[in-house]
Each structure stands twice: as structure tokens, then as C-alpha cells.
Amino acid sequence: MIRDGVVTVVLEGPVDLTSVPGLRNRLLGYAKKRETRVLSLDMVRVPQLDTAGMAMLVELWRGLVAHDASLRLTGLSENARRLLHLAGLDQIMTTEDAPHE
């Protein structure tokens, strides 16, 4: 859904080595759209985030920044927050506790 330049995508299931190839192409498609100002990923239904998922988030973030847009992550599990923090990604990506309507 795109509203006022914000594309909101609800992810469901693990974001890991198995799921990343399909997710990557879909999400990069949103990131490349001119009207996308913010790509907001609702991750409240993501039970697992591994290094492949984190690498995909970095790739998305880079693509968005190159087009003067941003990445917002909402509904992160405590484990996902910890991984992002350890990698220093919480310093460059916007994170929020609950998704916005």
C-alpha cells in the first residue's frame, strides 16, 4: 500500500536465508519506485531475523538512500532489535515499536 509516499509492507514468517531471495526482489521493486519516500516494514509477525535478512535490510536501506528515501522498521522482536544494535544498524535505520496506520 502506498500512501503519501509511504509504502507499507507487512512481513510474515522468518526473514532468513530461505525467504530472503523472494522478499529481496519484491522489496527492491518498492524501493526503486519514484513515488516511494519511505519503505515501512511491519515486522511484528517475523519470528526470526538472521544475517541474510540483515544483509537484505542493508541493501534496501542503501537503495532507498540513493533515491533520497528512507527505511522504517516497525514491530521488531527483542532479538531482532538486539541484532540490529550489535551490527550498528539501529543508528542508520529508523525503528518504531508499533506500525502506523
C-alpha positions in Angstrom: 0.0 0.0 0.0 1.3 3.5 -0.9 0.0 6.5 0.9 1.6 9.9 0.7 4.9 8.4 -0.5 5.0 5.8 2.3 4.9 2.1 1.2 3.9 -0.2 4.0 4.7 -3.9 3.7 3.7 -6.4 6.3 6.2 -9.2 6.5 5.1 -12.6 7.9 7.4 -15.6 8.8 11.1 -15.8 9.2 13.3 -13.4 7.3 16.2 -15.7 6.7 18.4 -17.4 4.1 15.4 -19.3 2.8 12.9 -16.4 2.5 15.3 -13.6 1.5 15.6 -14.3 -2.2 11.9 -13.9 -2.8 11.5 -11.0 -0.4 14.5 -9.2 -1.7 13.2 -8.8 -5.3 9.7 -7.7 -4.1 11.1 -5.1 -1.6 13.7 -3.8 -4.0 10.9 -3.2 -6.5 9.2 -1.0 -4.0 12.4 0.8 -3.2 13.0 1.6 -6.8 9.7 3.3 -7.3 10.0 7.1 -7.7 6.9 7.8 -5.5 8.4 5.8 -2.6 9.7 8.2 0.1 9.6 5.8 3.0 9.6 2.0 2.8 7.9 0.9 6.1 8.3 -2.8 7.0 5.9 -4.1 9.6 7.9 -7.0 11.2 5.5 -7.8 14.1 4.9 -11.3 12.5 8.6 -12.0 11.9 9.7 -14.6 14.5 13.3 -14.8 13.2 15.8 -12.5 11.5 19.2 -13.9 10.6 22.3 -12.4 8.9 20.8 -12.9 5.4 17.8 -10.9 6.5 20.0 -8.2 7.9 22.1 -8.1 4.7 18.9 -7.6 2.8 17.8 -4.8 5.0 21.2 -3.1 4.4 20.8 -3.5 0.7 17.3 -2.0 0.9 18.5 0.9 3.0 21.3 1.7 0.6 19.0 1.6 -2.4 16.5 3.9 -0.7 19.1 6.4 0.5 20.4 6.6 -3.1 17.0 7.7 -4.1 16.6 10.2 -1.2 14.2 7.9 0.6 14.3 6.0 3.9 13.6 2.6 5.5 11.5 2.3 8.6 11.2 -0.9 10.6 8.2 -1.4 13.0 7.2 -4.2 15.3 10.7 -5.7 15.8 11.2 -8.6 18.2 13.6 -8.1 21.0 16.0 -10.5 19.3 15.9 -8.5 16.0 16.4 -5.2 17.9 19.5 -6.8 19.6 20.9 -8.0 16.3 20.4 -4.6 14.7 22.0 -2.9 17.7 25.0 -5.2 17.7 25.6 -4.5 14.0 25.1 -0.8 14.5 22.2 -0.7 12.1 19.9 0.9 14.6 22.0 4.0 14.1 21.1 4.3 10.4 17.7 2.8 10.2 14.5 4.1 11.8 12.9 1.7 14.2 9.5 2.0 15.9 7.6 -0.1 18.4 4.3 -0.3 16.6 3.2 0.1 13.0 1.5 3.3 11.9 -1.9 3.2 10.2 
